[in-house]
Amino acid sequence: MKCYICNEQAEKVESGRDADLVDCDACGPYSVSGSALAEMRANVFVFNIRRARDWLQAERAAGEQRPMIHSQLGLWD
Ligand SMILES: [Zn+2]
């Protein structure tokens, strides 16, 4: 698959009804909630890569190994 955030080659670890789990070399491990995925598809959102990675980094610094991206975060333009 392609990373939802940066569009580089990434691995989808798990695809579930509630979330997709993604490992990207550049962005690191993260998950995207099902509602965020649906919203992305419906509205053709594109992630703001810098904002998304900053957010992921902050979450990991706070101890969350695989931060969950959900639709209220506003990580896309
Ligand atoms: Zn990525």
PDB file of the backbone (N, CA, C, O) and the ligand in Angstrom, with CONECT records:
HET     ZN  A 101       1
ATOM      1  N   MET A   1       0.845  -1.200   0.000  1.00  0.00           N
ATOM      2  CA  MET A   1       0.000   0.000   0.000  1.00  0.00           C
ATOM      3  C   MET A   1       0.875   1.243   0.000  1.00  0.00           C
ATOM      4  O   MET A   1       2.092   1.166   0.167  1.00  0.00           O
ATOM      5  N   LYS A   2       0.241   2.373  -0.188  1.00  0.00           N
ATOM      6  CA  LYS A   2       0.957   3.635  -0.038  1.00  0.00           C
ATOM      7  C   LYS A   2       0.544   4.273   1.285  1.00  0.00           C
ATOM      8  O   LYS A   2      -0.617   4.231   1.693  1.00  0.00           O
ATOM      9  N   CYS A   3       1.532   4.861   1.932  1.00  0.00           N
ATOM     10  CA  CYS A   3       1.272   5.521   3.207  1.00  0.00           C
ATOM     11  C   CYS A   3       0.186   6.580   3.025  1.00  0.00           C
ATOM     12  O   CYS A   3       0.215   7.360   2.073  1.00  0.00           O
ATOM     13  N   TYR A   4      -0.773   6.593   3.956  1.00  0.00           N
ATOM     14  CA  TYR A   4      -1.857   7.578   3.850  1.00  0.00           C
ATOM     15  C   TYR A   4      -1.317   8.996   4.005  1.00  0.00           C
ATOM     16  O   TYR A   4      -1.867   9.954   3.461  1.00  0.00           O
ATOM     17  N   ILE A   5      -0.232   9.103   4.757  1.00  0.00           N
ATOM     18  CA  ILE A   5       0.274  10.441   5.066  1.00  0.00           C
ATOM     19  C   ILE A   5       1.191  10.963   3.961  1.00  0.00           C
ATOM     20  O   ILE A   5       0.979  12.054   3.432  1.00  0.00           O
ATOM     21  N   CYS A   6       2.226  10.165   3.612  1.00  0.00           N
ATOM     22  CA  CYS A   6       3.252  10.700   2.711  1.00  0.00           C
ATOM     23  C   CYS A   6       3.240  10.049   1.338  1.00  0.00           C
ATOM     24  O   CYS A   6       3.978  10.469   0.446  1.00  0.00           O
ATOM     25  N   ASN A   7       2.403   9.020   1.158  1.00  0.00           N
ATOM     26  CA  ASN A   7       2.245   8.395  -0.151  1.00  0.00           C
ATOM     27  C   ASN A   7       3.442   7.555  -0.585  1.00  0.00           C
ATOM     28  O   ASN A   7       3.522   7.129  -1.737  1.00  0.00           O
ATOM     29  N   GLU A   8       4.378   7.315   0.344  1.00  0.00           N
ATOM     30  CA  GLU A   8       5.491   6.423   0.029  1.00  0.00           C
ATOM     31  C   GLU A   8       5.050   4.990   0.295  1.00  0.00           C
ATOM     32  O   GLU A   8       3.990   4.739   0.868  1.00  0.00           O
ATOM     33  N   GLN A   9       5.901   4.049  -0.143  1.00  0.00           N
ATOM     34  CA  GLN A   9       5.595   2.642   0.084  1.00  0.00           C
ATOM     35  C   GLN A   9       5.540   2.349   1.575  1.00  0.00           C
ATOM     36  O   GLN A   9       6.458   2.704   2.315  1.00  0.00           O
ATOM     37  N   ALA A  10       4.484   1.712   2.013  1.00  0.00           N
ATOM     38  CA  ALA A  10       4.323   1.391   3.429  1.00  0.00           C
ATOM     39  C   ALA A  10       3.646   0.029   3.532  1.00  0.00           C
ATOM     40  O   ALA A  10       3.137  -0.511   2.550  1.00  0.00           O
ATOM     41  N   GLU A  11       3.656  -0.503   4.742  1.00  0.00           N
ATOM     42  CA  GLU A  11       3.052  -1.811   4.957  1.00  0.00           C
ATOM     43  C   GLU A  11       1.784  -1.666   5.784  1.00  0.00           C
ATOM     44  O   GLU A  11       1.778  -1.033   6.839  1.00  0.00           O
ATOM     45  N   LYS A  12       0.714  -2.266   5.284  1.00  0.00           N
ATOM     46  CA  LYS A  12      -0.513  -2.279   6.069  1.00  0.00           C
ATOM     47  C   LYS A  12      -0.467  -3.502   6.967  1.00  0.00           C
ATOM     48  O   LYS A  12      -0.549  -4.635   6.493  1.00  0.00           O
ATOM     49  N   VAL A  13      -0.338  -3.269   8.252  1.00  0.00           N
ATOM     50  CA  VAL A  13      -0.182  -4.359   9.207  1.00  0.00           C
ATOM     51  C   VAL A  13      -1.509  -5.068   9.417  1.00  0.00           C
ATOM     52  O   VAL A  13      -1.577  -6.289   9.557  1.00  0.00           O
ATOM     53  N   GLU A  14      -2.546  -4.268   9.433  1.00  0.00           N
ATOM     54  CA  GLU A  14      -3.862  -4.834   9.720  1.00  0.00           C
ATOM     55  C   GLU A  14      -4.919  -3.888   9.184  1.00  0.00           C
ATOM     56  O   GLU A  14      -4.799  -2.668   9.298  1.00  0.00           O
ATOM     57  N   SER A  15      -5.941  -4.459   8.606  1.00  0.00           N
ATOM     58  CA  SER A  15      -7.041  -3.631   8.124  1.00  0.00           C
ATOM     59  C   SER A  15      -8.309  -4.121   8.789  1.00  0.00           C
ATOM     60  O   SER A  15      -8.772  -5.230   8.524  1.00  0.00           O
ATOM     61  N   GLY A  16      -8.854  -3.312   9.633  1.00  0.00           N
ATOM     62  CA  GLY A  16     -10.035  -3.727  10.362  1.00  0.00           C
ATOM     63  C   GLY A  16     -11.201  -2.796  10.081  1.00  0.00           C
ATOM     64  O   GLY A  16     -11.091  -1.841   9.312  1.00  0.00           O
ATOM     65  N   ARG A  17     -12.305  -3.095  10.715  1.00  0.00           N
ATOM     66  CA  ARG A  17     -13.487  -2.275  10.527  1.00  0.00           C
ATOM     67  C   ARG A  17     -13.308  -0.935  11.246  1.00  0.00           C
ATOM     68  O   ARG A  17     -13.841   0.092  10.826  1.00  0.00           O
ATOM     69  N   ASP A  18     -12.546  -0.974  12.335  1.00  0.00           N
ATOM     70  CA  ASP A  18     -12.434   0.223  13.155  1.00  0.00           C
ATOM     71  C   ASP A  18     -11.203   1.054  12.834  1.00  0.00           C
ATOM     72  O   ASP A  18     -11.166   2.253  13.113  1.00  0.00           O
ATOM     73  N   ALA A  19     -10.187   0.412  12.243  1.00  0.00           N
ATOM     74  CA  ALA A  19      -8.949   1.159  11.991  1.00  0.00           C
ATOM     75  C   ALA A  19      -8.053   0.385  11.030  1.00  0.00           C
ATOM     76  O   ALA A  19      -8.131  -0.841  10.939  1.00  0.00           O
ATOM     77  N   ASP A  20      -7.210   1.111  10.321  1.00  0.00           N
ATOM     78  CA  ASP A  20      -6.116   0.516   9.568  1.00  0.00           C
ATOM     79  C   ASP A  20      -4.825   0.777  10.327  1.00  0.00           C
ATOM     80  O   ASP A  20      -4.590   1.885  10.810  1.00  0.00           O
ATOM     81  N   LEU A  21      -3.978  -0.266  10.431  1.00  0.00           N
ATOM     82  CA  LEU A  21      -2.679  -0.114  11.079  1.00  0.00           C
ATOM     83  C   LEU A  21      -1.609  -0.098  10.007  1.00  0.00           C
ATOM     84  O   LEU A  21      -1.532  -1.007   9.181  1.00  0.00           O
ATOM     85  N   VAL A  22      -0.792   0.924  10.022  1.00  0.00           N
ATOM     86  CA  VAL A  22       0.179   1.142   8.952  1.00  0.00           C
ATOM     87  C   VAL A  22       1.574   1.305   9.543  1.00  0.00           C
ATOM     88  O   VAL A  22       1.765   1.974  10.558  1.00  0.00           O
ATOM     89  N   ASP A  23       2.552   0.670   8.875  1.00  0.00           N
ATOM     90  CA  ASP A  23       3.957   0.904   9.198  1.00  0.00           C
ATOM     91  C   ASP A  23       4.604   1.589   8.005  1.00  0.00           C
ATOM     92  O   ASP A  23       4.705   1.008   6.925  1.00  0.00           O
ATOM     93  N   CYS A  24       5.036   2.810   8.202  1.00  0.00           N
ATOM     94  CA  CYS A  24       5.726   3.550   7.142  1.00  0.00           C
ATOM     95  C   CYS A  24       7.132   3.853   7.625  1.00  0.00           C
ATOM     96  O   CYS A  24       7.322   4.299   8.756  1.00  0.00           O
ATOM     97  N   ASP A  25       8.125   3.610   6.764  1.00  0.00           N
ATOM     98  CA  ASP A  25       9.512   3.871   7.159  1.00  0.00           C
ATOM     99  C   ASP A  25       9.707   5.332   7.520  1.00  0.00           C
ATOM    100  O   ASP A  25      10.442   5.658   8.453  1.00  0.00           O
ATOM    101  N   ALA A  26       9.059   6.196   6.789  1.00  0.00           N
ATOM    102  CA  ALA A  26       9.266   7.626   6.985  1.00  0.00           C
ATOM    103  C   ALA A  26       8.423   8.190   8.124  1.00  0.00           C
ATOM    104  O   ALA A  26       8.892   9.035   8.887  1.00  0.00           O
ATOM    105  N   CYS A  27       7.186   7.727   8.239  1.00  0.00           N
ATOM    106  CA  CYS A  27       6.270   8.292   9.246  1.00  0.00           C
ATOM    107  C   CYS A  27       6.254   7.465  10.522  1.00  0.00           C
ATOM    108  O   CYS A  27       5.825   7.947  11.570  1.00  0.00           O
ATOM    109  N   GLY A  28       6.720   6.219  10.440  1.00  0.00           N
ATOM    110  CA  GLY A  28       6.657   5.342  11.600  1.00  0.00           C
ATOM    111  C   GLY A  28       5.320   4.641  11.683  1.00  0.00           C
ATOM    112  O   GLY A  28       4.458   4.822  10.823  1.00  0.00           O
ATOM    113  N   PRO A  29       5.146   3.831  12.730  1.00  0.00           N
ATOM    114  CA  PRO A  29       3.886   3.110  12.885  1.00  0.00           C
ATOM    115  C   PRO A  29       2.766   4.035  13.357  1.00  0.00           C
ATOM    116  O   PRO A  29       2.962   4.869  14.241  1.00  0.00           O
ATOM    117  N   TYR A  30       1.609   3.878  12.762  1.00  0.00           N
ATOM    118  CA  TYR A  30       0.450   4.667  13.189  1.00  0.00           C
ATOM    119  C   TYR A  30      -0.807   3.909  12.796  1.00  0.00           C
ATOM    120  O   TYR A  30      -0.732   2.928  12.055  1.00  0.00           O
ATOM    121  N   SER A  31      -1.933   4.341  13.272  1.00  0.00           N
ATOM    122  CA  SER A  31      -3.193   3.795  12.809  1.00  0.00           C
ATOM    123  C   SER A  31      -4.126   4.938  12.433  1.00  0.00           C
ATOM    124  O   SER A  31      -3.980   6.073  12.886  1.00  0.00           O
ATOM    125  N   VAL A  32      -5.077   4.596  11.599  1.00  0.00           N
ATOM    126  CA  VAL A  32      -6.069   5.579  11.163  1.00  0.00           C
ATOM    127  C   VAL A  32      -7.435   4.998  11.461  1.00  0.00           C
ATOM    128  O   VAL A  32      -7.731   3.870  11.067  1.00  0.00           O
ATOM    129  N   SER A  33      -8.262   5.748  12.145  1.00  0.00           N
ATOM    130  CA  SER A  33      -9.576   5.237  12.516  1.00  0.00           C
ATOM    131  C   SER A  33     -10.452   5.076  11.282  1.00  0.00           C
ATOM    132  O   SER A  33     -10.265   5.758  10.274  1.00  0.00           O
ATOM    133  N   GLY A  34     -11.409   4.167  11.380  1.00  0.00           N
ATOM    134  CA  GLY A  34     -12.304   3.911  10.258  1.00  0.00           C
ATOM    135  C   GLY A  34     -13.060   5.155   9.837  1.00  0.00           C
ATOM    136  O   GLY A  34     -13.278   5.381   8.647  1.00  0.00           O
ATOM    137  N   SER A  35     -13.461   5.963  10.805  1.00  0.00           N
ATOM    138  CA  SER A  35     -14.213   7.168  10.450  1.00  0.00           C
ATOM    139  C   SER A  35     -13.321   8.169   9.736  1.00  0.00           C
ATOM    140  O   SER A  35     -13.770   8.854   8.817  1.00  0.00           O
ATOM    141  N   ALA A  36     -12.064   8.261  10.148  1.00  0.00           N
ATOM    142  CA  ALA A  36     -11.142   9.161   9.453  1.00  0.00           C
ATOM    143  C   ALA A  36     -10.894   8.675   8.027  1.00  0.00           C
ATOM    144  O   ALA A  36     -10.809   9.475   7.096  1.00  0.00           O
ATOM    145  N   LEU A  37     -10.777   7.340   7.862  1.00  0.00           N
ATOM    146  CA  LEU A  37     -10.586   6.791   6.517  1.00  0.00           C
ATOM    147  C   LEU A  37     -11.772   7.114   5.628  1.00  0.00           C
ATOM    148  O   LEU A  37     -11.613   7.507   4.472  1.00  0.00           O
ATOM    149  N   ALA A  38     -12.970   6.944   6.187  1.00  0.00           N
ATOM    150  CA  ALA A  38     -14.173   7.221   5.410  1.00  0.00           C
ATOM    151  C   ALA A  38     -14.230   8.689   5.025  1.00  0.00           C
ATOM    152  O   ALA A  38     -14.601   9.040   3.904  1.00  0.00           O
ATOM    153  N   GLU A  39     -13.861   9.535   5.964  1.00  0.00           N
ATOM    154  CA  GLU A  39     -13.885  10.969   5.706  1.00  0.00           C
ATOM    155  C   GLU A  39     -12.839  11.345   4.651  1.00  0.00           C
ATOM    156  O   GLU A  39     -13.084  12.171   3.771  1.00  0.00           O
ATOM    157  N   MET A  40     -11.669  10.716   4.765  1.00  0.00           N
ATOM    158  CA  MET A  40     -10.622  10.975   3.782  1.00  0.00           C
ATOM    159  C   MET A  40     -11.093  10.598   2.387  1.00  0.00           C
ATOM    160  O   MET A  40     -10.895  11.342   1.426  1.00  0.00           O
ATOM    161  N   ARG A  41     -11.722   9.421   2.290  1.00  0.00           N
ATOM    162  CA  ARG A  41     -12.151   8.944   0.978  1.00  0.00           C
ATOM    163  C   ARG A  41     -13.256   9.829   0.427  1.00  0.00           C
ATOM    164  O   ARG A  41     -13.274  10.145  -0.762  1.00  0.00           O
ATOM    165  N   ALA A  42     -14.170  10.223   1.290  1.00  0.00           N
ATOM    166  CA  ALA A  42     -15.318  11.005   0.833  1.00  0.00           C
ATOM    167  C   ALA A  42     -14.904  12.396   0.381  1.00  0.00           C
ATOM    168  O   ALA A  42     -15.444  12.940  -0.582  1.00  0.00           O
ATOM    169  N   ASN A  43     -13.943  12.959   1.087  1.00  0.00           N
ATOM    170  CA  ASN A  43     -13.600  14.350   0.817  1.00  0.00           C
ATOM    171  C   ASN A  43     -12.276  14.514   0.086  1.00  0.00           C
ATOM    172  O   ASN A  43     -11.857  15.630  -0.224  1.00  0.00           O
ATOM    173  N   VAL A  44     -11.614  13.373  -0.187  1.00  0.00           N
ATOM    174  CA  VAL A  44     -10.322  13.393  -0.855  1.00  0.00           C
ATOM    175  C   VAL A  44      -9.357  14.330  -0.120  1.00  0.00           C
ATOM    176  O   VAL A  44      -8.711  15.194  -0.713  1.00  0.00           O
ATOM    177  N   PHE A  45      -9.292  14.121   1.182  1.00  0.00           N
ATOM    178  CA  PHE A  45      -8.344  14.893   1.977  1.00  0.00           C
ATOM    179  C   PHE A  45      -6.922  14.466   1.675  1.00  0.00           C
ATOM    180  O   PHE A  45      -6.668  13.303   1.362  1.00  0.00           O
ATOM    181  N   VAL A  46      -6.017  15.383   1.765  1.00  0.00           N
ATOM    182  CA  VAL A  46      -4.594  15.080   1.661  1.00  0.00           C
ATOM    183  C   VAL A  46      -3.937  15.523   2.960  1.00  0.00           C
ATOM    184  O   VAL A  46      -4.125  16.648   3.423  1.00  0.00           O
ATOM    185  N   PHE A  47      -3.164  14.610   3.535  1.00  0.00           N
ATOM    186  CA  PHE A  47      -2.504  14.950   4.782  1.00  0.00           C
ATOM    187  C   PHE A  47      -1.519  16.095   4.599  1.00  0.00           C
ATOM    188  O   PHE A  47      -0.844  16.195   3.574  1.00  0.00           O
ATOM    189  N   ASN A  48      -1.451  16.937   5.585  1.00  0.00           N
ATOM    190  CA  ASN A  48      -0.341  17.876   5.703  1.00  0.00           C
ATOM    191  C   ASN A  48       0.785  17.075   6.365  1.00  0.00           C
ATOM    192  O   ASN A  48       0.756  16.822   7.570  1.00  0.00           O
ATOM    193  N   ILE A  49       1.778  16.680   5.559  1.00  0.00           N
ATOM    194  CA  ILE A  49       2.775  15.711   6.024  1.00  0.00           C
ATOM    195  C   ILE A  49       3.503  16.221   7.263  1.00  0.00           C
ATOM    196  O   ILE A  49       3.676  15.484   8.234  1.00  0.00           O
ATOM    197  N   ARG A  50       3.927  17.476   7.228  1.00  0.00           N
ATOM    198  CA  ARG A  50       4.679  18.007   8.355  1.00  0.00           C
ATOM    199  C   ARG A  50       3.830  18.010   9.632  1.00  0.00           C
ATOM    200  O   ARG A  50       4.297  17.613  10.699  1.00  0.00           O
ATOM    201  N   ARG A  51       2.576  18.463   9.506  1.00  0.00           N
ATOM    202  CA  ARG A  51       1.719  18.542  10.686  1.00  0.00           C
ATOM    203  C   ARG A  51       1.422  17.137  11.212  1.00  0.00           C
ATOM    204  O   ARG A  51       1.410  16.904  12.420  1.00  0.00           O
ATOM    205  N   ALA A  52       1.184  16.205  10.286  1.00  0.00           N
ATOM    206  CA  ALA A  52       0.877  14.844  10.704  1.00  0.00           C
ATOM    207  C   ALA A  52       2.074  14.200  11.408  1.00  0.00           C
ATOM    208  O   ALA A  52       1.921  13.553  12.445  1.00  0.00           O
ATOM    209  N   ARG A  53       3.273  14.385  10.830  1.00  0.00           N
ATOM    210  CA  ARG A  53       4.451  13.770  11.449  1.00  0.00           C
ATOM    211  C   ARG A  53       4.787  14.426  12.781  1.00  0.00           C
ATOM    212  O   ARG A  53       5.208  13.751  13.720  1.00  0.00           O
ATOM    213  N   ASP A  54       4.603  15.734  12.862  1.00  0.00           N
ATOM    214  CA  ASP A  54       4.829  16.422  14.142  1.00  0.00           C
ATOM    215  C   ASP A  54       3.901  15.862  15.213  1.00  0.00           C
ATOM    216  O   ASP A  54       4.305  15.617  16.350  1.00  0.00           O
ATOM    217  N   TRP A  55       2.639  15.666  14.812  1.00  0.00           N
ATOM    218  CA  TRP A  55       1.667  15.155  15.765  1.00  0.00           C
ATOM    219  C   TRP A  55       2.043  13.729  16.209  1.00  0.00           C
ATOM    220  O   TRP A  55       1.993  13.403  17.394  1.00  0.00           O
ATOM    221  N   LEU A  56       2.421  12.889  15.228  1.00  0.00           N
ATOM    222  CA  LEU A  56       2.817  11.518  15.549  1.00  0.00           C
ATOM    223  C   LEU A  56       4.007  11.507  16.500  1.00  0.00           C
ATOM    224  O   LEU A  56       4.054  10.729  17.453  1.00  0.00           O
ATOM    225  N   GLN A  57       4.959  12.379  16.226  1.00  0.00           N
ATOM    226  CA  GLN A  57       6.163  12.442  17.058  1.00  0.00           C
ATOM    227  C   GLN A  57       5.796  12.845  18.490  1.00  0.00           C
ATOM    228  O   GLN A  57       6.320  12.288  19.455  1.00  0.00           O
ATOM    229  N   ALA A  58       4.899  13.812  18.611  1.00  0.00           N
ATOM    230  CA  ALA A  58       4.486  14.265  19.943  1.00  0.00           C
ATOM    231  C   ALA A  58       3.762  13.149  20.682  1.00  0.00           C
ATOM    232  O   ALA A  58       3.964  12.962  21.882  1.00  0.00           O
ATOM    233  N   GLU A  59       2.919  12.409  19.971  1.00  0.00           N
ATOM    234  CA  GLU A  59       2.201  11.297  20.599  1.00  0.00           C
ATOM    235  C   GLU A  59       3.175  10.218  21.064  1.00  0.00           C
ATOM    236  O   GLU A  59       3.030   9.664  22.154  1.00  0.00           O
ATOM    237  N   ARG A  60       4.179   9.922  20.217  1.00  0.00           N
ATOM    238  CA  ARG A  60       5.160   8.893  20.594  1.00  0.00           C
ATOM    239  C   ARG A  60       5.988   9.359  21.783  1.00  0.00           C
ATOM    240  O   ARG A  60       6.318   8.573  22.672  1.00  0.00           O
ATOM    241  N   ALA A  61       6.320  10.647  21.789  1.00  0.00           N
ATOM    242  CA  ALA A  61       7.064  11.190  22.927  1.00  0.00           C
ATOM    243  C   ALA A  61       6.246  11.046  24.199  1.00  0.00           C
ATOM    244  O   ALA A  61       6.803  10.917  25.290  1.00  0.00           O
ATOM    245  N   ALA A  62       4.939  11.067  24.064  1.00  0.00           N
ATOM    246  CA  ALA A  62       4.053  10.924  25.221  1.00  0.00           C
ATOM    247  C   ALA A  62       3.800   9.454  25.551  1.00  0.00           C
ATOM    248  O   ALA A  62       3.037   9.148  26.468  1.00  0.00           O
ATOM    249  N   GLY A  63       4.441   8.539  24.805  1.00  0.00           N
ATOM    250  CA  GLY A  63       4.359   7.127  25.157  1.00  0.00           C
ATOM    251  C   GLY A  63       3.434   6.296  24.302  1.00  0.00           C
ATOM    252  O   GLY A  63       3.298   5.094  24.529  1.00  0.00           O
ATOM    253  N   GLU A  64       2.792   6.909  23.323  1.00  0.00           N
ATOM    254  CA  GLU A  64       1.890   6.160  22.441  1.00  0.00           C
ATOM    255  C   GLU A  64       2.697   5.609  21.274  1.00  0.00           C
ATOM    256  O   GLU A  64       3.160   6.370  20.424  1.00  0.00           O
ATOM    257  N   GLN A  65       2.869   4.274  21.227  1.00  0.00           N
ATOM    258  CA  GLN A  65       3.732   3.683  20.207  1.00  0.00           C
ATOM    259  C   GLN A  65       3.114   3.754  18.821  1.00  0.00           C
ATOM    260  O   GLN A  65       3.811   3.932  17.822  1.00  0.00           O
ATOM    261  N   ARG A  66       1.799   3.613  18.777  1.00  0.00           N
ATOM    262  CA  ARG A  66       1.121   3.638  17.483  1.00  0.00           C
ATOM    263  C   ARG A  66      -0.072   4.578  17.592  1.00  0.00           C
ATOM    264  O   ARG A  66      -1.200   4.151  17.838  1.00  0.00           O
ATOM    265  N   PRO A  67       0.198   5.848  17.408  1.00  0.00           N
ATOM    266  CA  PRO A  67      -0.878   6.825  17.588  1.00  0.00           C
ATOM    267  C   PRO A  67      -2.024   6.600  16.603  1.00  0.00           C
ATOM    268  O   PRO A  67      -1.813   6.219  15.452  1.00  0.00           O
ATOM    269  N   MET A  68      -3.225   6.844  17.083  1.00  0.00           N
ATOM    270  CA  MET A  68      -4.422   6.667  16.262  1.00  0.00           C
ATOM    271  C   MET A  68      -4.852   8.018  15.693  1.00  0.00           C
ATOM    272  O   MET A  68      -5.192   8.946  16.428  1.00  0.00           O
ATOM    273  N   ILE A  69      -4.826   8.098  14.375  1.00  0.00           N
ATOM    274  CA  ILE A  69      -5.284   9.329  13.721  1.00  0.00           C
ATOM    275  C   ILE A  69      -6.798   9.264  13.578  1.00  0.00           C
ATOM    276  O   ILE A  69      -7.331   8.312  13.008  1.00  0.00           O
ATOM    277  N   HIS A  70      -7.466  10.241  14.075  1.00  0.00           N
ATOM    278  CA  HIS A  70      -8.918  10.272  13.899  1.00  0.00           C
ATOM    279  C   HIS A  70      -9.332  11.595  13.278  1.00  0.00           C
ATOM    280  O   HIS A  70      -8.521  12.504  13.103  1.00  0.00           O
ATOM    281  N   SER A  71     -10.591  11.679  12.957  1.00  0.00           N
ATOM    282  CA  SER A  71     -10.999  12.745  12.033  1.00  0.00           C
ATOM    283  C   SER A  71     -11.030  14.138  12.666  1.00  0.00           C
ATOM    284  O   SER A  71     -11.110  15.134  11.948  1.00  0.00           O
ATOM    285  N   GLN A  72     -10.970  14.223  13.983  1.00  0.00           N
ATOM    286  CA  GLN A  72     -11.058  15.549  14.603  1.00  0.00           C
ATOM    287  C   GLN A  72      -9.702  16.265  14.698  1.00  0.00           C
ATOM    288  O   GLN A  72      -9.635  17.405  15.159  1.00  0.00           O
ATOM    289  N   LEU A  73      -8.640  15.610  14.269  1.00  0.00           N
ATOM    290  CA  LEU A  73      -7.327  16.186  14.505  1.00  0.00           C
ATOM    291  C   LEU A  73      -6.959  17.306  13.543  1.00  0.00           C
ATOM    292  O   LEU A  73      -6.114  18.145  13.858  1.00  0.00           O
ATOM    293  N   GLY A  74      -7.581  17.324  12.387  1.00  0.00           N
ATOM    294  CA  GLY A  74      -7.267  18.372  11.418  1.00  0.00           C
ATOM    295  C   GLY A  74      -5.852  18.294  10.897  1.00  0.00           C
ATOM    296  O   GLY A  74      -5.180  19.315  10.749  1.00  0.00           O
ATOM    297  N   LEU A  75      -5.390  17.072  10.614  1.00  0.00           N
ATOM    298  CA  LEU A  75      -4.021  16.896  10.147  1.00  0.00           C
ATOM    299  C   LEU A  75      -3.925  16.995   8.622  1.00  0.00           C
ATOM    300  O   LEU A  75      -2.862  16.780   8.039  1.00  0.00           O
ATOM    301  N   TRP A  76      -5.028  17.318   8.006  1.00  0.00           N
ATOM    302  CA  TRP A  76      -4.977  17.467   6.545  1.00  0.00           C
ATOM    303  C   TRP A  76      -5.386  18.874   6.161  1.00  0.00           C
ATOM    304  O   TRP A  76      -5.963  19.619   6.954  1.00  0.00           O
ATOM    305  N   ASP A  77      -5.070  19.216   4.925  1.00  0.00           N
ATOM    306  CA  ASP A  77      -5.359  20.567   4.438  1.00  0.00           C
ATOM    307  C   ASP A  77      -6.741  20.633   3.823  1.00  0.00           C
ATOM    308  O   ASP A  77      -7.159  21.693   3.357  1.00  0.00           O
TER     309      ASP A  77
HETATM  310 ZN    ZN A 101       4.503   7.801   5.474  1.00  0.00          ZN2+
END
